[in-house]
Every structure is written in structure tokens, then in C-alpha cells.
Amino acid sequence: MDKILVKVCTGTTCFVMGGSNLQELHDIIPKKYGDKVEVQASNCLGLCSINWESSKAPYVKVDDDIVKEATVEKVLEAIDKKLAK
């Protein structure tokens, strides 16, 4: 299995809408998953600009899957689902 890539949006909207709490993932993911999962910060994933009025920020991408209104718990669930495949 290839390494799972988790991209945490750190753009202004995502950060203000709760993305600041997602910084915990940089500590949690290596401890929980070792080298199976890589976590990166992304300046902006560009997802808010698609439809600003119905934005579901903060966003995180787990490989190609988008986690809307992301929380630490939702991101870990998405990773667990990927690893279970």
C-alpha cells in the first residue's frame, strides 16, 4: 500500500473556521500511523473559492478524498477507512 498523504489547509478561511485545531494532526498522525501516513500543511487547497457561500471549511484532503468541516476525529476516521481497504 502506498503512503497516505494528508493535506491540511492552512489558508485564512480554513484557519479561522477551526483549522487551527487541526494542527494537532502533525503530532497525532506520526505517533498513531508511523510511516504509513504523511501529513503536510497546504497554504490553500482552493476549495472555498469554488462556492464561497456554501463553504464547508476547514478542509483536509486524505489522498484524493475531501474532508469537509474537518475535525481531528473526522480526519482520523478518513485515514482509518483508507487503511482498512
C-alpha positions as CSV (number, residue, x, y, z in Angstrom):
1,M,0.0,0.0,0.0
2,D,1.2,3.5,-0.9
3,K,1.7,6.1,1.8
4,I,-1.5,8.1,2.5
5,L,-1.0,11.8,2.1
6,V,-3.0,14.1,4.3
7,K,-3.0,17.8,3.3
8,V,-4.3,20.2,6.0
9,C,-5.4,23.6,4.6
10,T,-3.9,26.5,6.5
11,G,-5.5,29.2,4.4
12,T,-7.1,32.1,6.2
13,T,-10.7,30.9,5.9
14,C,-9.9,27.3,7.0
15,F,-7.7,28.5,9.8
16,V,-10.4,30.9,11.1
17,M,-13.2,28.3,10.7
18,G,-11.4,25.8,13.0
19,G,-8.4,24.7,11.1
20,S,-6.2,25.9,13.8
21,N,-7.3,22.9,15.9
22,L,-6.1,20.6,13.1
23,Q,-2.5,21.4,13.8
24,E,-2.7,18.6,16.4
25,L,-2.6,16.2,13.4
26,H,1.1,16.9,13.0
27,D,1.7,15.3,16.4
28,I,-1.0,12.6,16.3
29,I,-0.6,11.1,12.9
30,P,3.1,10.1,13.2
31,K,2.5,8.6,16.6
32,K,-0.6,6.7,15.5
33,Y,0.3,5.6,12.0
34,G,4.1,5.7,11.8
35,D,5.3,5.9,8.2
36,K,2.0,4.8,6.6
37,V,0.7,8.3,6.6
38,E,2.3,11.7,5.8
39,V,0.8,14.9,6.9
40,Q,1.5,18.3,5.2
41,A,0.3,21.8,5.7
42,S,-1.1,23.4,2.5
43,N,-1.3,27.2,2.1
44,C,-4.7,26.8,0.4
45,L,-6.5,23.9,-1.2
46,G,-8.7,26.3,-3.2
47,L,-11.9,24.6,-2.1
48,C,-13.5,27.7,-0.5
49,S,-13.3,29.6,-3.8
50,I,-15.5,27.0,-5.6
51,N,-18.6,28.2,-3.7
52,W,-17.8,30.7,-1.0
53,E,-21.4,31.0,0.3
54,S,-21.7,27.3,1.0
55,S,-18.2,26.7,2.1
56,K,-17.7,23.8,4.5
57,A,-14.3,25.0,5.8
58,P,-12.0,23.8,7.2
59,Y,-10.9,21.3,4.6
60,V,-8.4,18.5,4.7
61,K,-7.6,16.1,1.8
62,V,-6.8,12.5,2.6
63,D,-5.3,11.4,-0.7
64,D,-8.0,12.5,-3.1
65,D,-10.9,12.4,-0.6
66,I,-12.0,15.8,0.8
67,V,-13.0,16.0,4.4
68,K,-15.4,19.0,4.8
69,E,-15.9,20.8,8.1
70,A,-12.8,18.8,9.2
71,T,-12.1,17.9,12.8
72,V,-9.3,15.8,14.1
73,E,-11.8,12.9,14.6
74,K,-13.2,13.1,11.1
75,V,-9.7,13.1,9.6
76,L,-8.6,10.1,11.7
77,E,-11.8,8.3,10.6
78,A,-11.0,9.0,6.9
79,I,-7.4,7.7,7.4
80,D,-8.7,4.5,9.1
81,K,-11.1,3.9,6.2
82,K,-8.3,4.2,3.7
83,L,-6.0,1.9,5.7
84,A,-8.8,-0.7,6.0
85,K,-9.1,-1.1,2.2
